[in-house]
Structure formats: structure tokens, C-alpha cells
């Protein structure tokens, strides 16, 4: 029976150690003092950040239509160049529909 007593003592010691470790997590931070270089707290502590306020719409588009068309043409040319290079090397490049469908 001394093994059962030893096992109970180890379990009790482990439980006490874990309770001691967890008690450090329950300390309150509100009672701590603010550092000297910390910014002052706002007077209205109940206000929330305006997360639903969206910025106003832009007056002009981010990319001009002419620039967007130029970029699209460059991407098409790059895709065709890669397809022709793959055809010359003998490896078939996956088509856009095959890549999108996952087949």
C-alpha cells in the first residue's frame, strides 16, 4: 500500500503546483500604475472605434482604363508566350479552364 500513498502524494503535489501556477494568471491589471511615458487615457472610455465607418469613394479610379487595358494585353501576351514555349518543349501547359476546374 505504500505505492498508493506515494501516488496520492505526487498527484496532490502536481495539483498544488498547477493551482499555484494558474493563480498568477488571475491577477488584475487594473490596479497596476501607468508608466510615466504612457499616453493619457481618453476621457470617453466607453466609445468604440468606428469600424463600420467606410472612407468616401474615390473620385477617380485607381487604374485608368487605358492602363488597365495595357496590363491585360501584357498578361495575355505573357500567357501566350508561356503556352508556345511549353508546346515547343513538349510539355502541355494546363489550360485556364482545366486549372480553374481542378481537373
N, C-alpha and C positions, 0 to 999 in steps of 0.2 A: 503493500500500500504506500510506501514512500514515493513511488513514482507518481501516483495521483496527486499527492500533496505538492510535489515539485512542479508538476504540470499546472496545477491551480495557481501556484505562486508565480510562475512565468506568465501565465495569462493575465493575472492581476497586475503584474509589473508592466506588461505591454499595454494594458488598458489605461493604467495610470499615466504612462509616458505619452500615449496618444492624446489623452484628455489634456495633459499639460501643454502639449504642442498646439492643440486646437484652441486652447484658451487664449493664445496670443492673437488669433485671428478675430477674436470678438472684441478687441479694444476699440473704443470710439475715437475717431479722428477729430470730431467736432470740438473736443476740449483742448486740442493742441493749439499753441500760439502760432500766429502767422510769421513767416520770416520777414526780416527788415526790408529786403529788396522785392517783396511780393507786391503786385499791383493791388490797388484798393478794390474792394468788392463793390459791385454796383448797388445803388440804393434800392432799385426794384429787383429783389431777389426772386420774385415769383414769375418774372417774364421769361418766356421761352424764345429760342432763336426762331426767326421767321423762315422755317424750312420750306413752307409752301409758297412763299413769295418768289415768283419767277422774274428774271430780268426781262426788260422790254425786248420785243422782237427787233431784229436788225433792220435798218432801212435798206441796206444794200446786201446782196448775197455774199457769202464768204468766198465763193469761187465764181468768177464771172462766167457766163455761159460759153463764151469763146474759149476760155482757158479749160473749162470742163470738157468741151468737145475735143480740144487738142490732147488732153490727158487720155480720154477714151480712145482716140485714134492711136496714140503711142502704146497703150495697153493691148489693143487689137494687133498692132504690128509685132509687138513682142511675143504674143501668143502664137501668131502665125510663124514667126521665126523659130520658136521652140518646136512647133509641130513639124516644120520642114527639117529641122536638124535631127529630130527624133526619127523621122521617116528615113533620112539618109543613113543613120546609124543602125537601122533595122529594128529598133525598139519602138513599139507602138505607144505613143503617149495617150493617156486616158482622155477621152473627150470630156467636154464640160458637162454633158448630160450624164455620163457614166460617173463622173466624180461627184456630182450633186446627188444622184440617186443612191450611191453607196454600193453599186454592183461591181 
